[in-house]
């Protein structure tokens, strides 16, 4: 039973198909009696493609299942496959004769004028699976042990068997047809279970950018979340990020791209007017990569640009662009009507993905490390096991336990840091590794989904110091989510927390106690020790509220307080003295200021205990990149 690839001319396609990638062309026929199509007589499938100008993108526009010939050509049931860009698959096609497709630039359409009989691997590739070894390979590589691969098979089996590439391909196909938001949730859950990919490391900014673009050009669907992380402002500026976004935006519609881009709009990494070309591309991309959930996320951002950016001109520019985008998306009908059966299947898949994978030796050893993070013994046993398996984290653990090999440690972290972070890779920045595991970092989730998935992750057990990230303290949902994280059992070993004064007060109101021994209150970013009164416009100290939040009932283990202050305000200094006076149990208070404290404040602090209270100039934040 053979399948065949045949081309649809540009004129025929544009006359019949009114929509692009992600839409369904309901054709049921192919008007040709070419003898190469006779191979379909035994009931194969006819894969219809077209070449799109101006850069020769190859689109799969329809699959006619088991067609039958008549006097005008081949007919079958109406196509139900969404249009996909399969340009990345061109070099992988082998065809039944093993000759492959060797088209020179500008001749792709001509080279496909004759229908081609496909190999079994080609069929799997075009249906969204992994191609099998082509007939041109003399000695197929020995299969490595791993999850069962399900090609063109049942999606339930793909998810249950850990065949992630196949599962992602099928889920994307269904999402492009239905735009069901829960399918996006399932794709996010799979991304959380798969190790992040990354391009090979390169020296220099230009070389890194070129390597990333080469890597992302033909990226498998499974690795799209890893590529999205490459838009992070901590690593690239707006112009390189624009080139990377343009590379990803050429892909077929993908809810993971849409959700990530909305996350960027919620926490803009680029905020100057000169970065508007990047944001225009983001807005344009969201017209492709969207579903009702993404529209709802955009609606939540409407009108809040000035607050998110902190500057009127750019904030109003964001509000205008988001309003225009919402006007377009609200009037655009996409996908199929809501399907209760599909939603139920998504819930079942999500429940399955939420369950831990079957335990193996590595999992058991990791669990021992997480259970006793202060003990070097479990780490040493895990290091031996990982080195036996060829896993570079084993070498990292061994080197850091021994306190040797600093250059090699730097090399390992440069190449594998994201892999070593595992499930925390998407939410931790400015990470410091100790004894082979992340020990400190800044919590910076891009989306609400990333934040929620991070809560309760066992990998937090090795984190001893955490900056909960920069966010507006008046966003109750953000405060509540971070409170849930820092008070979870997964972070029971957290000893040092960096946060703002206002958020500490709100954390305390939501409930404790907390295990922190060291608390660093980072004032400059959030407004020192009080509030600006909306009536008189003056700052009012609130040392009593903060002192209560730091009391024995809320922070029973606290003995070291770090206060970072930038505003040269006499009232702030007075409030500072009052705060420290309320906490005589603190063994050590470090005050880092960017200005000279008033003489009266200095005298009062000295009176509180010269050995207990120290003051140093210069704002210091160990989590700054």
Secondary structure, DSSP 8 states (H G I E B T S, - for coil): ---EEEE--HHHHHHH--S-TTSB----EE----GGGGGGGGS-EEEEEEEETTTTEEEEEEEEET-EE-SSSEE-S----B-EE-GGGGGG---TTS------TT-HHHHTSS-EE--HHHHHHHTTS-----TT-SS-----S-S---SSS-HHHHHHTT-HHHHHHHHHHHHHHH--HHHHHHHHHHHHHS--------SSHHHHHHHHHHHHHT--GGGHHHHHGGG-TTT--HHHHHHHHHHHHTS---HHHHHHHHHHHHT-S--SGGGHHHHHHHHHHHTTS--HHHHHHHHHHTT-HHHHHS-HHHHHHHHHHHHHHHHHHHT---S----HHHHHHHHHHHHHHHS-----HHHHHHHHHHHTTT-HHHHHHHHHHHHHTT-HHHHHHHHHHHT--HHHHHHHHHHHHHHHHGGGTTTEEEEEEETTEEEEEEE--SSHHHHHHHTT-GGGGG--EEE-----TT-HHHHHHHHHHHTSGGGTT--EEEE-HHHHHHHHHH------SEEEEE-TTTTTTEEE-TTT--EEE-HHHHHHHTSTTT-TT--EEEEEE----HHHHHHHHHHHHT-TT-SEEEEEESS---HHHHHHHHHH-TTTEEEEES---TT--
